[in-house]
Amino acid sequence: MYYPTKALLLIATLLFALNATANTTVSAVADSPQTVRPLLNGMTAPAVTLLDQQGKEVQLLTELGKKPTVLVFYRGGWCPYCNAQLAALRDIEPKLQALGYQLIAISPQAPKAVAQSQQITKGAALNYSLLSDQPLHVARAFGLAYYLDDKTTALYKGSYGIELTYDNTGKAVLPVPAVYILNSKAEVQFSYVHINYKTRLEPELLLLAAKLAASR
């Protein structure tokens, strides 16, 4: 779906101003997507550790300190909506780079699965960074992690053979899909979080938000 420029400006302004369900409690895993509490605009990203595609530790704040960042949380390479989003991000990455941003996408999948998504997503490789949040540190810290219900877990695992990520309770955990724009001080300038995993941020809106954030 494409929006005229004035509508995009209005939507972006609202998205910068509103974060109705978010608060400062960001460490717990929510019981459902409806009860997540995402990191607020204006807050600073936490000091947490991810894994690269070889399984080596990566410090999030070190990566964010390199330059302004578009940070994307996705469910996994098994999710067709995520793959469509990753491919759309590939198409607009040159424009984000021209605005001074790096693009990083994070999934709870194991490093090997993340590497597979890096190489082939919608028929072509991705040029931007994909990192693993298999320990679930980042999704928890950003307030995006939630427990997948038992019925859906059984369906994903049994019928579709999806390798999910589990925490120490033995329950499957996923992140609510989200997009953050952060400056080089790791401060959140913009966020888009949607509890319906089928609804993703339009590339045109992300570019507009990135332009507005870069002009601050």
BALOBA-1460 file (C-alpha; in Angstrom, 3 decimals):
// residues 216
<rec num="1" residu="m" x="0.000" y="0.000" z="0.000"/>
<rec num="2" residu="y" x="1.300" y="3.459" z="-0.863"/>
<rec num="3" residu="y" x="0.423" y="6.690" z="0.907"/>
<rec num="4" residu="p" x="0.580" y="10.284" z="-0.403"/>
<rec num="5" residu="t" x="3.302" y="12.447" z="1.123"/>
<rec num="6" residu="k" x="1.008" y="14.473" z="3.409"/>
<rec num="7" residu="a" x="-0.537" y="11.326" z="4.828"/>
<rec num="8" residu="l" x="2.913" y="9.860" z="5.399"/>
<rec num="9" residu="l" x="3.985" y="12.987" z="7.257"/>
<rec num="10" residu="l" x="0.924" y="12.825" z="9.493"/>
<rec num="11" residu="i" x="1.375" y="9.128" z="10.207"/>
<rec num="12" residu="a" x="5.071" y="9.549" z="10.922"/>
<rec num="13" residu="t" x="4.356" y="12.439" z="13.290"/>
<rec num="14" residu="l" x="1.861" y="10.319" z="15.177"/>
<rec num="15" residu="l" x="4.253" y="7.398" z="15.330"/>
<rec num="16" residu="f" x="6.951" y="9.616" z="16.786"/>
<rec num="17" residu="a" x="4.549" y="10.912" z="19.421"/>
<rec num="18" residu="l" x="2.646" y="7.798" z="20.469"/>
<rec num="19" residu="n" x="3.597" y="4.555" z="22.125"/>
<rec num="20" residu="a" x="0.400" y="3.730" z="23.960"/>
<rec num="21" residu="t" x="1.256" y="0.310" z="25.363"/>
<rec num="22" residu="a" x="4.883" y="0.949" z="26.271"/>
<rec num="23" residu="n" x="6.437" y="1.655" z="29.669"/>
<rec num="24" residu="t" x="9.798" y="1.336" z="31.372"/>
<rec num="25" residu="t" x="9.441" y="-2.329" z="32.386"/>
<rec num="26" residu="v" x="11.249" y="-4.127" z="29.594"/>
<rec num="27" residu="s" x="12.749" y="-7.320" z="31.003"/>
<rec num="28" residu="a" x="9.811" y="-9.703" z="31.474"/>
<rec num="29" residu="v" x="8.411" y="-12.034" z="28.819"/>
<rec num="30" residu="a" x="4.774" y="-11.136" z="28.164"/>
<rec num="31" residu="d" x="2.024" y="-13.738" z="28.215"/>
<rec num="32" residu="s" x="0.785" y="-12.702" z="24.763"/>
<rec num="33" residu="p" x="1.472" y="-10.179" z="21.991"/>
<rec num="34" residu="q" x="-1.281" y="-7.994" z="23.432"/>
<rec num="35" residu="t" x="0.608" y="-7.489" z="26.696"/>
<rec num="36" residu="v" x="4.110" y="-6.616" z="25.491"/>
<rec num="37" residu="r" x="5.607" y="-3.372" z="26.782"/>
<rec num="38" residu="p" x="8.016" y="-2.036" z="24.165"/>
<rec num="39" residu="l" x="10.876" y="0.351" z="24.786"/>
<rec num="40" residu="l" x="9.701" y="3.966" z="24.655"/>
<rec num="41" residu="n" x="10.722" y="6.603" z="22.158"/>
<rec num="42" residu="g" x="13.415" y="8.699" z="23.796"/>
<rec num="43" residu="m" x="14.771" y="5.837" z="25.894"/>
<rec num="44" residu="t" x="18.241" y="4.360" z="25.456"/>
<rec num="45" residu="a" x="18.805" y="0.845" z="24.144"/>
<rec num="46" residu="p" x="20.082" y="-1.551" z="26.808"/>
<rec num="47" residu="a" x="23.536" y="-3.108" z="27.006"/>
<rec num="48" residu="v" x="22.799" y="-6.631" z="25.790"/>
<rec num="49" residu="t" x="24.592" y="-9.352" z="23.850"/>
<rec num="50" residu="l" x="23.685" y="-10.958" z="20.526"/>
<rec num="51" residu="l" x="25.354" y="-13.645" z="18.423"/>
<rec num="52" residu="d" x="26.772" y="-13.266" z="14.955"/>
<rec num="53" residu="q" x="26.308" y="-15.940" z="12.314"/>
<rec num="54" residu="q" x="29.348" y="-17.843" z="13.607"/>
<rec num="55" residu="g" x="27.963" y="-17.880" z="17.145"/>
<rec num="56" residu="k" x="30.356" y="-15.234" z="18.485"/>
<rec num="57" residu="e" x="29.094" y="-12.603" z="20.912"/>
<rec num="58" residu="v" x="28.247" y="-9.133" z="19.614"/>
<rec num="59" residu="q" x="27.589" y="-6.195" z="21.929"/>
<rec num="60" residu="l" x="24.500" y="-4.292" z="20.818"/>
<rec num="61" residu="l" x="25.688" y="-0.905" z="22.081"/>
<rec num="62" residu="t" x="28.982" y="-1.311" z="20.215"/>
<rec num="63" residu="e" x="27.087" y="-1.872" z="16.975"/>
<rec num="64" residu="l" x="24.693" y="1.007" z="17.610"/>
<rec num="65" residu="g" x="27.582" y="3.328" z="18.421"/>
<rec num="66" residu="k" x="29.001" y="3.002" z="14.932"/>
<rec num="67" residu="k" x="26.301" y="5.123" z="13.279"/>
<rec num="68" residu="p" x="22.519" y="5.766" z="13.381"/>
<rec num="69" residu="t" x="20.722" y="2.449" z="13.024"/>
<rec num="70" residu="v" x="17.501" y="0.995" z="11.716"/>
<rec num="71" residu="l" x="16.975" y="-2.014" z="13.987"/>
<rec num="72" residu="v" x="14.422" y="-4.625" z="12.884"/>
<rec num="73" residu="f" x="13.033" y="-7.473" z="14.979"/>
<rec num="74" residu="y" x="11.623" y="-10.391" z="12.988"/>
<rec num="75" residu="r" x="10.318" y="-13.839" z="13.955"/>
<rec num="76" residu="g" x="12.502" y="-16.011" z="11.743"/>
<rec num="77" residu="g" x="13.325" y="-17.118" z="8.228"/>
<rec num="78" residu="w" x="10.454" y="-19.608" z="8.414"/>
<rec num="79" residu="c" x="7.923" y="-16.736" z="8.502"/>
<rec num="80" residu="p" x="6.773" y="-15.622" z="5.018"/>
<rec num="81" residu="y" x="5.786" y="-12.178" z="6.304"/>
<rec num="82" residu="c" x="9.270" y="-11.742" z="7.747"/>
<rec num="83" residu="n" x="10.902" y="-12.817" z="4.480"/>
<rec num="84" residu="a" x="8.791" y="-10.323" z="2.555"/>
<rec num="85" residu="q" x="9.820" y="-7.599" z="4.997"/>
<rec num="86" residu="l" x="13.505" y="-8.517" z="4.794"/>
<rec num="87" residu="a" x="13.342" y="-8.415" z="0.994"/>
<rec num="88" residu="a" x="11.626" y="-5.003" z="1.070"/>
<rec num="89" residu="l" x="14.335" y="-3.707" z="3.409"/>
<rec num="90" residu="r" x="16.953" y="-4.962" z="0.962"/>
<rec num="91" residu="d" x="15.360" y="-2.796" z="-1.720"/>
<rec num="92" residu="i" x="15.464" y="0.407" z="0.339"/>
<rec num="93" residu="e" x="18.816" y="-0.187" z="2.067"/>
<rec num="94" residu="p" x="20.765" y="2.005" z="-0.392"/>
<rec num="95" residu="k" x="18.459" y="4.920" z="0.437"/>
<rec num="96" residu="l" x="18.886" y="4.312" z="4.172"/>
<rec num="97" residu="q" x="22.654" y="4.226" z="3.701"/>
<rec num="98" residu="a" x="22.494" y="7.518" z="1.818"/>
<rec num="99" residu="l" x="20.770" y="9.008" z="4.865"/>
<rec num="100" residu="g" x="23.634" y="7.785" z="7.052"/>
<rec num="101" residu="y" x="22.031" y="4.656" z="8.543"/>
<rec num="102" residu="q" x="23.139" y="1.085" z="8.964"/>
<rec num="103" residu="l" x="20.495" y="-1.642" z="8.881"/>
<rec num="104" residu="i" x="20.469" y="-4.542" z="11.352"/>
<rec num="105" residu="a" x="17.817" y="-7.269" z="11.604"/>
<rec num="106" residu="i" x="17.496" y="-9.528" z="14.658"/>
<rec num="107" residu="s" x="15.819" y="-12.933" z="15.002"/>
<rec num="108" residu="p" x="15.588" y="-15.439" z="17.892"/>
<rec num="109" residu="q" x="16.717" y="-18.178" z="15.513"/>
<rec num="110" residu="a" x="20.059" y="-19.935" z="15.943"/>
<rec num="111" residu="p" x="23.083" y="-18.407" z="14.154"/>
<rec num="112" residu="k" x="23.065" y="-21.115" z="11.454"/>
<rec num="113" residu="a" x="19.426" y="-20.401" z="10.562"/>
<rec num="114" residu="v" x="20.124" y="-16.668" z="10.528"/>
<rec num="115" residu="a" x="23.005" y="-17.274" z="8.129"/>
<rec num="116" residu="q" x="20.669" y="-19.157" z="5.806"/>
<rec num="117" residu="s" x="18.278" y="-16.204" z="5.770"/>
<rec num="118" residu="q" x="21.205" y="-13.906" z="5.005"/>
<rec num="119" residu="q" x="22.111" y="-15.885" z="1.885"/>
<rec num="120" residu="i" x="18.667" y="-16.477" z="0.397"/>
<rec num="121" residu="t" x="15.661" y="-14.306" z="1.149"/>
<rec num="122" residu="k" x="13.101" y="-14.032" z="-1.624"/>
<rec num="123" residu="g" x="15.637" y="-15.382" z="-4.101"/>
<rec num="124" residu="a" x="18.598" y="-13.127" z="-3.334"/>
<rec num="125" residu="a" x="21.177" y="-12.472" z="-0.627"/>
<rec num="126" residu="l" x="20.844" y="-9.639" z="1.873"/>
<rec num="127" residu="n" x="23.620" y="-7.060" z="2.135"/>
<rec num="128" residu="y" x="22.767" y="-5.787" z="5.606"/>
<rec num="129" residu="s" x="23.509" y="-7.459" z="8.944"/>
<rec num="130" residu="l" x="21.392" y="-10.285" z="10.381"/>
<rec num="131" residu="l" x="22.128" y="-11.263" z="13.980"/>
<rec num="132" residu="s" x="20.888" y="-13.987" z="16.310"/>
<rec num="133" residu="d" x="19.066" y="-13.272" z="19.560"/>
<rec num="134" residu="q" x="18.851" y="-16.947" z="20.465"/>
<rec num="135" residu="p" x="19.511" y="-16.151" z="24.166"/>
<rec num="136" residu="l" x="16.480" y="-13.787" z="23.907"/>
<rec num="137" residu="h" x="18.372" y="-11.005" z="25.685"/>
<rec num="138" residu="v" x="17.527" y="-8.300" z="23.170"/>
<rec num="139" residu="a" x="13.836" y="-9.104" z="22.649"/>
<rec num="140" residu="r" x="13.354" y="-9.194" z="26.423"/>
<rec num="141" residu="a" x="15.264" y="-5.968" z="26.993"/>
<rec num="142" residu="f" x="13.249" y="-4.144" z="24.319"/>
<rec num="143" residu="g" x="10.005" y="-5.433" z="25.854"/>
<rec num="144" residu="l" x="9.027" y="-7.319" z="22.689"/>
<rec num="145" residu="a" x="9.254" y="-10.942" z="23.861"/>
<rec num="146" residu="y" x="6.114" y="-12.976" z="24.492"/>
<rec num="147" residu="y" x="5.246" y="-16.603" z="25.145"/>
<rec num="148" residu="l" x="3.747" y="-18.456" z="22.217"/>
<rec num="149" residu="d" x="0.636" y="-20.310" z="23.319"/>
<rec num="150" residu="d" x="0.805" y="-24.109" z="23.550"/>
<rec num="151" residu="k" x="-1.584" y="-24.731" z="20.657"/>
<rec num="152" residu="t" x="0.371" y="-22.556" z="18.242"/>
<rec num="153" residu="t" x="3.672" y="-23.962" z="19.489"/>
<rec num="154" residu="a" x="2.471" y="-27.506" z="18.753"/>
<rec num="155" residu="l" x="1.258" y="-26.443" z="15.296"/>
<rec num="156" residu="y" x="4.495" y="-24.696" z="14.369"/>
<rec num="157" residu="k" x="6.696" y="-27.483" z="15.711"/>
<rec num="158" residu="g" x="4.628" y="-30.523" z="14.748"/>
<rec num="159" residu="s" x="2.934" y="-29.573" z="11.492"/>
<rec num="160" residu="y" x="5.499" y="-27.165" z="10.055"/>
<rec num="161" residu="g" x="8.723" y="-28.443" z="11.644"/>
<rec num="162" residu="i" x="9.746" y="-24.967" z="12.798"/>
<rec num="163" residu="e" x="12.654" y="-24.786" z="15.240"/>
<rec num="164" residu="l" x="11.493" y="-22.343" z="17.882"/>
<rec num="165" residu="t" x="13.491" y="-20.748" z="20.686"/>
<rec num="166" residu="y" x="12.635" y="-21.607" z="24.295"/>
<rec num="167" residu="d" x="13.502" y="-19.887" z="27.562"/>
<rec num="168" residu="n" x="14.301" y="-21.576" z="30.873"/>
<rec num="169" residu="t" x="10.602" y="-22.197" z="31.548"/>
<rec num="170" residu="g" x="10.464" y="-24.533" z="28.560"/>
<rec num="171" residu="k" x="8.032" y="-22.262" z="26.725"/>
<rec num="172" residu="a" x="8.532" y="-20.989" z="23.184"/>
<rec num="173" residu="v" x="9.276" y="-17.278" z="22.926"/>
<rec num="174" residu="l" x="8.899" y="-14.951" z="19.936"/>
<rec num="175" residu="p" x="9.352" y="-11.205" z="19.475"/>
<rec num="176" residu="v" x="6.533" y="-8.998" z="18.309"/>
<rec num="177" residu="p" x="7.768" y="-7.705" z="14.931"/>
<rec num="178" residu="a" x="9.149" y="-4.197" z="15.375"/>
<rec num="179" residu="v" x="11.252" y="-1.497" z="13.744"/>
<rec num="180" residu="y" x="13.357" y="1.013" z="15.694"/>
<rec num="181" residu="i" x="15.379" y="3.975" z="14.552"/>
<rec num="182" residu="l" x="18.193" y="4.853" z="16.960"/>
<rec num="183" residu="n" x="20.861" y="7.537" z="16.880"/>
<rec num="184" residu="s" x="24.544" y="6.792" z="17.485"/>
<rec num="185" residu="k" x="23.970" y="7.347" z="21.209"/>
<rec num="186" residu="a" x="21.548" y="4.374" z="21.120"/>
<rec num="187" residu="e" x="18.561" y="6.615" z="21.849"/>
<rec num="188" residu="v" x="15.245" y="5.570" z="20.316"/>
<rec num="189" residu="q" x="14.115" y="8.180" z="17.785"/>
<rec num="190" residu="f" x="11.239" y="6.226" z="16.256"/>
<rec num="191" residu="s" x="9.508" y="2.916" z="16.871"/>
<rec num="192" residu="y" x="6.886" y="0.819" z="15.138"/>
<rec num="193" residu="v" x="5.534" y="-2.200" z="17.020"/>
<rec num="194" residu="h" x="2.490" y="-4.175" z="15.847"/>
<rec num="195" residu="i" x="0.975" y="-7.124" z="17.697"/>
<rec num="196" residu="n" x="-0.361" y="-8.610" z="14.453"/>
<rec num="197" residu="y" x="2.641" y="-10.368" z="12.887"/>
<rec num="198" residu="k" x="1.060" y="-10.000" z="9.451"/>
<rec num="199" residu="t" x="1.202" y="-6.200" z="9.607"/>
<rec num="200" residu="r" x="4.603" y="-4.687" z="8.822"/>
<rec num="201" residu="l" x="5.845" y="-1.134" z="8.414"/>
<rec num="202" residu="e" x="5.619" y="0.102" z="4.839"/>
<rec num="203" residu="p" x="9.071" y="0.790" z="3.324"/>
<rec num="204" residu="e" x="8.009" y="4.288" z="2.239"/>
<rec num="205" residu="l" x="6.960" y="5.150" z="5.773"/>
<rec num="206" residu="l" x="10.220" y="3.828" z="7.196"/>
<rec num="207" residu="l" x="12.194" y="5.976" z="4.764"/>
<rec num="208" residu="l" x="10.187" y="9.043" z="5.728"/>
<rec num="209" residu="a" x="10.662" y="8.348" z="9.427"/>
<rec num="210" residu="a" x="14.398" y="7.899" z="8.810"/>
<rec num="211" residu="k" x="14.563" y="11.250" z="7.020"/>
<rec num="212" residu="l" x="12.723" y="12.986" z="9.860"/>
<rec num="213" residu="a" x="14.957" y="11.380" z="12.472"/>
<rec num="214" residu="a" x="18.102" y="12.305" z="10.533"/>
<rec num="215" residu="s" x="17.017" y="15.952" z="10.426"/>
<rec num="216" residu="r" x="16.673" y="16.196" z="14.217"/>
